[in-house]
Amino acid sequence: MTQYLDLASATRLLKAQGFNPLDIECVLDLTGPQHRNGASVWRADRIERLASRAYWLGKTDIAVSVPAAA
């Protein structure tokens, strides 16, 4: 199942990986928000895929931790 992140969650994820505000804006623009229930959200897998290409991360994968199903 696809996970979606709101603006605050997406920003927090990218900031924790060392992205500056302009980098974050670029990643979010390029991954394009979707609108669900009147809110802008971003697909976590698209953010992870684009962000993992940042050279300064040293080929470290970025992943959103998803809790196991109960």
C-alpha positions in Angstrom: 0.0 0.0 0.0 1.3 3.4 -0.9 2.2 5.7 1.9 1.6 9.4 1.7 3.3 12.2 3.6 1.9 15.7 4.3 4.1 18.7 3.9 5.4 18.7 7.5 6.3 15.0 7.4 8.0 15.2 4.0 9.9 18.3 5.1 11.0 16.6 8.4 12.2 13.5 6.5 14.3 15.5 4.0 15.7 17.8 6.6 16.8 14.9 8.7 18.8 13.7 5.7 20.6 17.0 5.4 18.5 18.7 2.7 18.4 22.5 3.0 15.1 24.4 2.4 15.8 25.0 -1.3 16.6 21.3 -1.8 13.4 20.3 0.0 11.3 22.6 -2.2 12.9 21.2 -5.3 12.3 17.6 -4.3 8.7 18.3 -3.4 8.1 20.2 -6.7 9.6 17.4 -8.7 7.7 14.7 -7.0 4.5 16.7 -7.3 1.8 16.7 -4.7 -1.5 14.9 -5.0 -4.7 16.1 -3.4 -6.4 13.8 -1.0 -9.3 14.9 1.2 -8.5 18.5 0.4 -4.9 18.3 1.5 -1.7 18.2 -0.5 0.3 15.0 0.1 3.3 13.4 -1.5 4.0 9.8 -2.3 6.7 8.6 0.1 8.2 6.2 -2.4 8.7 9.0 -5.0 10.3 11.3 -2.4 12.6 8.4 -1.3 13.6 7.6 -4.9 14.4 11.2 -5.8 16.1 12.0 -2.5 18.3 8.9 -2.6 20.0 10.4 -5.7 21.5 13.3 -3.7 25.2 12.9 -4.0 26.0 14.1 -0.4 24.1 11.1 1.1 26.8 8.7 -0.1 24.3 6.3 -1.7 22.4 5.9 1.5 18.9 4.8 1.0 16.2 7.0 2.5 13.1 5.2 3.8 10.1 6.1 5.7 9.6 3.6 8.5 6.3 1.9 8.2 4.8 0.3 11.3 4.1 -3.4 10.9 0.4 -4.3 10.5 -1.3 -5.3 13.7 
